[in-house]
Each structure stands twice: as structure tokens, then as C-alpha cells.
Amino acid sequence: MAGPRRLNWVHDALRVCRYSVRTEQCCIQWIKRYILFHGKRHPNERRLRNRPFPCRI
């Protein structure tokens, strides 16, 4: 499964930039919400639907 590995990459990148643990957790949660909002589809497939991510959740 590629998802968790990509999130680990994001986690490592945020850690290198010395973000706080809470900021890391918040960013990871936003990424997960974004992925779930788009139905876990590949970015190329999402472009066909043209459905924007909501500004307020």
C-alpha cells in the first residue's frame, strides 16, 4: 500500500524542517481528509471530476 509510505515521507519532511509534533499531526490529518474527500482516486482521475476541496470543514 503506497499511502502510509507517502505519509511517512511527509512526516519525515516536516520533522527535518523542525515543525512541532502537533503541527505534523495536523498536516497529516489534512492530507488524509483531502485524500478521503476525493475518494482515494489518483490525481489524474480527479481532474476529470473537477470537484474542489471545501474551504471550510
Sequence and secondary structure as in RCSB ss.txt:
>XXXX:A:sequence
MAGPRRLNWVHDALRVCRYSVRTEQCCIQWIKRYILFHGKRHPNERRLRNRPFPCRI
>XXXX:A:secstr
 HHHHHHHHHHHHHHHTT  HHHHHHHHHHHHHHHHHTTT  HHHHHHH     S  
